[in-house]
Amino acid sequence: MNRKELRDYCLDKKATVEEFPFGPEVAVLKVMGKMFALIPVEGKTEISLKCDPEWAVVLRDTYEAVTAGYHLSKRHWNTVLVDGSIPDDEVLEMIDHSYDLVVKGLKKSEREQLTTMK
């Protein structure tokens, strides 16, 4: 899986936008204004994702390619090196999990608004 495929998968999620609030080096994917993924524009193919703290530890213990979030809350974020050592479907599942966590944390009115969006 390459950077473009990661980005496209994230952007296919409902109400997702790409922004560059930290400068041109890192794409930040947001739903309803909240970050759920960060993808560096250059360098290694990796993605930082929000994660349930308990599952974050399990993933780090299971895969060498999963580390505590780089420049993010180490408890709630993982950085995943996409180097083929983790099956693509599992990486996509991690993206889904991150998106779902952020949506779950939205205000009720924002979640209701999200359901009406395309």
C-alpha positions in Angstrom: 0.0 0.0 0.0 1.4 3.4 -0.9 0.9 6.9 0.4 -1.7 7.8 -2.3 -3.8 4.7 -1.5 -3.7 5.6 2.2 -4.7 9.1 1.5 -7.5 8.1 -0.9 -8.9 5.6 1.5 -9.1 8.2 4.2 -10.6 10.8 1.9 -13.3 8.3 0.9 -14.7 8.4 4.4 -17.8 10.6 5.0 -17.1 14.3 5.5 -13.3 13.9 5.5 -11.1 16.8 4.5 -7.4 17.1 4.0 -5.6 20.1 5.6 -2.0 21.1 6.3 -2.2 22.9 9.7 1.4 22.0 10.6 2.9 23.0 7.3 3.3 21.4 3.9 5.2 18.3 5.2 2.2 16.5 6.8 -1.3 16.0 5.5 -3.9 15.9 8.3 -7.2 14.1 7.6 -10.1 15.4 9.6 -13.8 14.5 10.0 -16.0 17.4 11.3 -12.8 19.3 12.1 -11.2 16.6 14.2 -8.0 14.8 13.3 -8.1 11.0 12.7 -5.0 10.5 10.5 -1.7 12.2 9.6 0.3 11.2 6.6 3.8 12.7 5.9 4.1 14.0 2.3 7.6 12.6 1.8 9.9 10.0 3.3 8.8 6.6 4.6 5.2 5.6 3.9 3.6 5.9 7.3 0.4 7.0 8.9 -0.4 8.2 12.4 -3.8 7.1 13.7 -5.9 7.6 16.8 -6.3 4.4 18.7 -8.0 3.0 21.8 -5.2 3.0 24.4 -5.5 -0.7 25.2 -5.6 -1.7 21.6 -2.7 0.7 20.9 -0.5 -1.3 23.2 -1.5 -4.6 21.7 -0.7 -3.3 18.2 2.7 -2.1 19.3 3.5 -5.4 21.0 2.3 -7.3 17.9 4.0 -5.3 15.1 7.4 -3.8 15.0 6.0 -1.4 12.4 3.6 0.1 15.0 5.1 2.6 17.4 3.8 5.3 19.8 2.5 8.3 17.9 5.3 10.6 16.7 4.8 14.1 18.1 1.3 13.0 19.4 -0.2 11.7 22.6 1.6 8.4 23.0 -1.4 6.9 24.8 -4.0 7.7 22.1 -2.0 7.7 18.9 0.1 5.1 16.9 2.4 5.7 14.0 2.2 2.8 11.5 5.1 2.2 9.1 3.5 0.9 5.9 6.3 -1.4 4.7 4.3 -4.6 3.9 4.9 -6.2 7.2 1.3 -5.6 8.2 -1.4 -6.9 5.9 -3.1 -4.0 4.0 -6.5 -5.0 5.3 -5.3 -4.6 8.9 -3.9 -1.2 8.1 -7.3 -0.2 6.7 -9.0 -1.6 9.8 -6.7 0.7 11.9 -7.8 3.6 9.8 -11.5 2.6 10.2 -10.9 2.4 14.0 -9.4 5.8 14.1 -12.2 7.4 12.1 -14.8 5.6 14.2 -13.2 6.7 17.5 -13.2 10.4 16.4 -16.8 10.2 15.2 -17.8 8.6 18.5 -16.3 11.5 20.3 -18.2 14.1 18.3 -21.0 16.1 19.9 -24.4 14.5 19.3 -25.4 17.3 17.0 -22.2 16.8 14.9 -22.9 13.1 14.6 -26.4 13.8 13.5 -25.2 16.3 11.0 -22.7 13.7 9.7 -25.4 11.1 9.0 -27.1 13.5 6.6 -23.8 14.2 4.7 -22.8 12.4 1.5 
